């Protein structure tokens, strides 16, 4: 399939539709082919289209009159199951809860409402994220039809075999004291796949940074807790990091790991954003270099930009190892691609293979 990515906008706000249409129109690889003011209109328009003319991506507002986004979502997926639906969410606790419900119901990702982006976020950064998500999810759908729904969120199955990096393979002698994960765009889905595959107890704690606002990370941690064998929660300041548990950095706080006796504790920081992000992956990895003397296995997953690259360099220099998600299974091959292209990844591979390597390296734990 060639040509621009076809997009439908569904939002009752004319201003929001205009903002998103203007931002998307700056990329020649995207074409807005339809606009709807509510779910009823979106379903009717989609049903009237031939399969070859349907949008590959729908940007769907959740709060609309007549038929809201949550009600429309299953109808849209029934008409066009191959279409990727990205929900537009308010940056609030209520918006976060609705977003997670939509992701569980089959949406692939979310973006903040354009009005919130214009008032409280960097417009250029928001536009870059919007374009990347639209093109990234369209690419995933072009590569493969949607898989059966995951226990968490839909994600296209990777179609390529894992590609070995130029760097040496993961050494069997590495005995990590902590496992670290960094992700951004497409990360909630990747984390859901990863956590579901961590099906054996681990002897070490897992710490993770996902670029997400405050409130959203609380619900993401709760969601991950439901689908995997590892207990998952948001990290708390001063909390002991226990083996066999998964700790997610809370939104708007950096997660650092500090030594405490024979183990480690979480330290939450209000330090300045890095790589335009807080939480960011680099501060977490730097703290692990100091705390673990390089005995860390890190995984850099799908995401825009290069957050995690500097921290990965420092980690590898200290004797740790880094895995990078491959391009085939990444929504955006920015963060893992930067690590892979730098030649510091011990392996560049699928999210499923990353999970297997984590279990092999950090296994033999007891259930807690």
PATIMAR-900558 format. One record per residue (C-alpha): residue in one letter; y, z, x; residue number from 1. Coordinates in steps of 0.25 Angstrom, whole numbers. Example, Ala and Ser with C-alpha at 12.3 -4.5 7.8 and 13.67 -1.06 7.14 Angstrom:
2
ZATOR;resn;y;z;x;resi
ZATOR;a;-18;31;49;1
ZATOR;s;-4;29;55;2
This chain:
368
ZATOR;resn;y;z;x;resi
ZATOR;x;0;0;0;1
ZATOR;x;13;-4;6;2
ZATOR;x;28;-3;2;3
ZATOR;x;37;9;-1;4
ZATOR;x;32;22;-6;5
ZATOR;x;34;21;-21;6
ZATOR;x;40;34;-27;7
ZATOR;x;43;40;-41;8
ZATOR;x;53;50;-43;9
ZATOR;x;51;60;-55;10
ZATOR;x;62;70;-57;11
ZATOR;x;71;73;-69;12
ZATOR;x;83;75;-60;13
ZATOR;x;90;61;-58;14
ZATOR;x;97;67;-45;15
ZATOR;x;84;71;-39;16
ZATOR;x;78;57;-42;17
ZATOR;x;90;51;-35;18
ZATOR;x;90;60;-23;19
ZATOR;x;75;57;-21;20
ZATOR;x;76;42;-24;21
ZATOR;x;88;41;-14;22
ZATOR;x;81;49;-3;23
ZATOR;x;68;40;-5;24
ZATOR;x;76;27;-5;25
ZATOR;x;80;29;9;26
ZATOR;x;66;26;14;27
ZATOR;x;62;11;12;28
ZATOR;x;47;16;11;29
ZATOR;x;50;23;-2;30
ZATOR;x;53;17;-16;31
ZATOR;x;56;25;-28;32
ZATOR;x;50;17;-39;33
ZATOR;x;51;26;-51;34
ZATOR;x;59;38;-56;35
ZATOR;x;55;48;-68;36
ZATOR;x;63;59;-74;37
ZATOR;x;51;67;-78;38
ZATOR;x;36;68;-77;39
ZATOR;x;34;60;-90;40
ZATOR;x;42;48;-85;41
ZATOR;x;35;49;-72;42
ZATOR;x;21;48;-78;43
ZATOR;x;25;37;-87;44
ZATOR;x;31;29;-76;45
ZATOR;x;19;31;-67;46
ZATOR;x;9;27;-78;47
ZATOR;x;17;14;-81;48
ZATOR;x;16;10;-66;49
ZATOR;x;5;1;-60;50
ZATOR;x;-3;9;-50;51
ZATOR;x;2;0;-38;52
ZATOR;x;16;3;-43;53
ZATOR;x;15;18;-44;54
ZATOR;x;23;28;-35;55
ZATOR;x;16;33;-23;56
ZATOR;x;24;46;-24;57
ZATOR;x;31;53;-35;58
ZATOR;x;42;63;-33;59
ZATOR;x;40;73;-45;60
ZATOR;x;50;84;-49;61
ZATOR;x;43;96;-55;62
ZATOR;x;53;100;-65;63
ZATOR;x;56;90;-75;64
ZATOR;x;58;89;-91;65
ZATOR;x;48;83;-100;66
ZATOR;x;37;83;-90;67
ZATOR;x;38;90;-77;68
ZATOR;x;32;87;-63;69
ZATOR;x;20;96;-64;70
ZATOR;x;16;91;-78;71
ZATOR;x;18;76;-73;72
ZATOR;x;11;78;-60;73
ZATOR;x;-3;77;-65;74
ZATOR;x;0;65;-74;75
ZATOR;x;7;58;-62;76
ZATOR;x;-6;60;-54;77
ZATOR;x;-15;56;-65;78
ZATOR;x;-7;42;-66;79
ZATOR;x;-6;40;-51;80
ZATOR;x;-15;49;-43;81
ZATOR;x;-12;42;-30;82
ZATOR;x;3;45;-31;83
ZATOR;x;9;57;-23;84
ZATOR;x;18;66;-31;85
ZATOR;x;28;74;-23;86
ZATOR;x;35;85;-32;87
ZATOR;x;49;89;-31;88
ZATOR;x;51;104;-31;89
ZATOR;x;62;114;-32;90
ZATOR;x;63;123;-20;91
ZATOR;x;60;136;-27;92
ZATOR;x;48;145;-30;93
ZATOR;x;46;138;-44;94
ZATOR;x;47;125;-37;95
ZATOR;x;37;129;-26;96
ZATOR;x;27;133;-36;97
ZATOR;x;28;121;-44;98
ZATOR;x;27;112;-32;99
ZATOR;x;14;119;-28;100
ZATOR;x;9;117;-42;101
ZATOR;x;12;102;-41;102
ZATOR;x;5;101;-27;103
ZATOR;x;-7;107;-33;104
ZATOR;x;-7;98;-44;105
ZATOR;x;-6;85;-36;106
ZATOR;x;8;83;-30;107
ZATOR;x;7;80;-15;108
ZATOR;x;20;86;-10;109
ZATOR;x;34;91;-14;110
ZATOR;x;49;89;-11;111
ZATOR;x;60;98;-15;112
ZATOR;x;69;94;-26;113
ZATOR;x;80;85;-21;114
ZATOR;x;91;94;-27;115
ZATOR;x;86;105;-18;116
ZATOR;x;85;96;-6;117
ZATOR;x;99;92;-8;118
ZATOR;x;104;106;-9;119
ZATOR;x;96;114;1;120
ZATOR;x;88;104;10;121
ZATOR;x;92;94;20;122
ZATOR;x;93;81;13;123
ZATOR;x;88;72;24;124
ZATOR;x;76;82;27;125
ZATOR;x;73;82;12;126
ZATOR;x;73;66;11;127
ZATOR;x;65;65;23;128
ZATOR;x;54;74;17;129
ZATOR;x;55;67;4;130
ZATOR;x;53;53;10;131
ZATOR;x;42;58;19;132
ZATOR;x;34;65;8;133
ZATOR;x;35;52;-1;134
ZATOR;x;31;43;10;135
ZATOR;x;20;53;16;136
ZATOR;x;13;55;3;137
ZATOR;x;14;40;-1;138
ZATOR;x;7;37;12;139
ZATOR;x;-4;47;10;140
ZATOR;x;-7;41;-4;141
ZATOR;x;-7;27;2;142
ZATOR;x;-17;31;13;143
ZATOR;x;-27;38;3;144
ZATOR;x;-28;41;-12;145
ZATOR;x;-25;55;-16;146
ZATOR;x;-37;64;-13;147
ZATOR;x;-43;73;-24;148
ZATOR;x;-33;85;-26;149
ZATOR;x;-34;95;-15;150
ZATOR;x;-36;110;-19;151
ZATOR;x;-21;110;-16;152
ZATOR;x;-13;97;-16;153
ZATOR;x;-17;82;-16;154
ZATOR;x;-17;76;-2;155
ZATOR;x;-22;62;2;156
ZATOR;x;-34;62;10;157
ZATOR;x;-32;57;25;158
ZATOR;x;-38;43;27;159
ZATOR;x;-38;43;42;160
ZATOR;x;-47;50;52;161
ZATOR;x;-41;61;60;162
ZATOR;x;-34;55;73;163
ZATOR;x;-36;62;86;164
ZATOR;x;-24;66;94;165
ZATOR;x;-21;62;108;166
ZATOR;x;-22;76;111;167
ZATOR;x;-35;83;114;168
ZATOR;x;-43;88;102;169
ZATOR;x;-43;102;97;170
ZATOR;x;-50;110;107;171
ZATOR;x;-61;119;102;172
ZATOR;x;-57;130;111;173
ZATOR;x;-44;133;104;174
ZATOR;x;-45;146;96;175
ZATOR;x;-32;147;89;176
ZATOR;x;-26;160;85;177
ZATOR;x;-18;154;74;178
ZATOR;x;-18;141;67;179
ZATOR;x;-4;135;63;180
ZATOR;x;-1;123;53;181
ZATOR;x;12;116;51;182
ZATOR;x;15;106;40;183
ZATOR;x;26;100;32;184
ZATOR;x;27;87;23;185
ZATOR;x;13;86;16;186
ZATOR;x;9;100;22;187
ZATOR;x;6;107;9;188
ZATOR;x;-5;97;6;189
ZATOR;x;-10;97;20;190
ZATOR;x;-10;112;20;191
ZATOR;x;-18;112;7;192
ZATOR;x;-29;103;13;193
ZATOR;x;-29;111;26;194
ZATOR;x;-30;125;20;195
ZATOR;x;-41;120;10;196
ZATOR;x;-49;115;23;197
ZATOR;x;-48;128;30;198
ZATOR;x;-60;133;23;199
ZATOR;x;-65;143;34;200
ZATOR;x;-59;156;38;201
ZATOR;x;-50;155;50;202
ZATOR;x;-49;166;62;203
ZATOR;x;-35;163;64;204
ZATOR;x;-22;163;55;205
ZATOR;x;-16;150;50;206
ZATOR;x;-1;148;50;207
ZATOR;x;6;137;43;208
ZATOR;x;20;131;41;209
ZATOR;x;22;121;30;210
ZATOR;x;37;116;28;211
ZATOR;x;40;121;14;212
ZATOR;x;51;129;7;213
ZATOR;x;50;144;4;214
ZATOR;x;42;146;-9;215
ZATOR;x;34;134;-7;216
ZATOR;x;26;140;5;217
ZATOR;x;22;152;-3;218
ZATOR;x;15;143;-14;219
ZATOR;x;9;134;-3;220
ZATOR;x;3;146;4;221
ZATOR;x;-3;151;-10;222
ZATOR;x;-8;137;-13;223
ZATOR;x;-15;136;1;224
ZATOR;x;-21;150;-1;225
ZATOR;x;-28;145;-14;226
ZATOR;x;-35;133;-8;227
ZATOR;x;-40;137;6;228
ZATOR;x;-49;147;12;229
ZATOR;x;-38;154;20;230
ZATOR;x;-28;163;14;231
ZATOR;x;-15;157;14;232
ZATOR;x;-1;163;12;233
ZATOR;x;13;163;17;234
ZATOR;x;16;170;30;235
ZATOR;x;24;183;29;236
ZATOR;x;32;189;40;237
ZATOR;x;25;198;49;238
ZATOR;x;11;195;42;239
ZATOR;x;-1;196;50;240
ZATOR;x;-8;182;52;241
ZATOR;x;-22;184;48;242
ZATOR;x;-34;175;53;243
ZATOR;x;-39;166;42;244
ZATOR;x;-26;165;34;245
ZATOR;x;-15;154;32;246
ZATOR;x;-1;158;33;247
ZATOR;x;10;148;28;248
ZATOR;x;25;149;33;249
ZATOR;x;34;153;21;250
ZATOR;x;45;143;18;251
ZATOR;x;58;145;26;252
ZATOR;x;51;154;36;253
ZATOR;x;46;150;50;254
ZATOR;x;32;156;52;255
ZATOR;x;30;162;66;256
ZATOR;x;17;168;71;257
ZATOR;x;18;181;80;258
ZATOR;x;8;189;87;259
ZATOR;x;4;203;82;260
ZATOR;x;-7;210;89;261
ZATOR;x;-19;201;89;262
ZATOR;x;-14;193;78;263
ZATOR;x;-2;186;72;264
ZATOR;x;9;189;62;265
ZATOR;x;18;179;54;266
ZATOR;x;33;179;57;267
ZATOR;x;42;172;48;268
ZATOR;x;55;167;53;269
ZATOR;x;68;162;47;270
ZATOR;x;72;155;60;271
ZATOR;x;79;141;59;272
ZATOR;x;71;129;53;273
ZATOR;x;64;121;64;274
ZATOR;x;62;106;61;275
ZATOR;x;70;108;48;276
ZATOR;x;59;117;43;277
ZATOR;x;57;132;41;278
ZATOR;x;46;135;42;279
ZATOR;x;43;126;53;280
ZATOR;x;30;124;61;281
ZATOR;x;36;124;75;282
ZATOR;x;40;139;75;283
ZATOR;x;27;143;70;284
ZATOR;x;20;136;81;285
ZATOR;x;29;141;92;286
ZATOR;x;26;155;87;287
ZATOR;x;11;152;88;288
ZATOR;x;13;147;102;289
ZATOR;x;19;161;106;290
ZATOR;x;9;169;98;291
ZATOR;x;-4;162;100;292
ZATOR;x;-3;157;114;293
ZATOR;x;-7;143;109;294
ZATOR;x;-19;147;102;295
ZATOR;x;-15;140;89;296
ZATOR;x;-20;128;82;297
ZATOR;x;-9;121;74;298
ZATOR;x;-9;110;64;299
ZATOR;x;3;101;61;300
ZATOR;x;1;95;47;301
ZATOR;x;9;84;39;302
ZATOR;x;24;85;39;303
ZATOR;x;37;79;42;304
ZATOR;x;44;81;55;305
ZATOR;x;39;87;68;306
ZATOR;x;39;102;65;307
ZATOR;x;27;108;73;308
ZATOR;x;28;98;85;309
ZATOR;x;36;107;94;310
ZATOR;x;27;119;90;311
ZATOR;x;14;111;92;312
ZATOR;x;19;107;106;313
ZATOR;x;21;121;110;314
ZATOR;x;8;125;104;315
ZATOR;x;0;115;111;316
ZATOR;x;7;118;124;317
ZATOR;x;2;133;122;318
ZATOR;x;-12;128;120;319
ZATOR;x;-13;127;105;320
ZATOR;x;-17;115;97;321
ZATOR;x;-11;107;86;322
ZATOR;x;-17;98;75;323
ZATOR;x;-9;87;68;324
ZATOR;x;-12;81;55;325
ZATOR;x;-14;66;55;326
ZATOR;x;-5;56;49;327
ZATOR;x;-16;52;39;328
ZATOR;x;-16;65;32;329
ZATOR;x;-1;69;34;330
ZATOR;x;9;66;23;331
ZATOR;x;19;65;35;332
ZATOR;x;15;64;49;333
ZATOR;x;27;70;55;334
ZATOR;x;23;84;60;335
ZATOR;x;9;81;64;336
ZATOR;x;13;68;69;337
ZATOR;x;23;74;78;338
ZATOR;x;12;83;84;339
ZATOR;x;2;71;85;340
ZATOR;x;12;62;92;341
ZATOR;x;16;72;102;342
ZATOR;x;1;72;106;343
ZATOR;x;-1;87;105;344
ZATOR;x;-10;87;93;345
ZATOR;x;-24;91;96;346
ZATOR;x;-29;83;84;347
ZATOR;x;-22;74;74;348
ZATOR;x;-30;75;61;349
ZATOR;x;-32;76;46;350
ZATOR;x;-28;89;39;351
ZATOR;x;-43;91;36;352
ZATOR;x;-47;90;51;353
ZATOR;x;-35;100;54;354
ZATOR;x;-41;110;45;355
ZATOR;x;-55;108;51;356
ZATOR;x;-49;110;65;357
ZATOR;x;-42;123;60;358
ZATOR;x;-55;129;54;359
ZATOR;x;-62;125;67;360
ZATOR;x;-52;132;76;361
ZATOR;x;-48;144;68;362
ZATOR;x;-61;147;61;363
ZATOR;x;-71;158;61;364
ZATOR;x;-62;168;53;365
ZATOR;x;-65;177;42;366
ZATOR;x;-60;176;28;367
ZATOR;x;-48;185;25;368
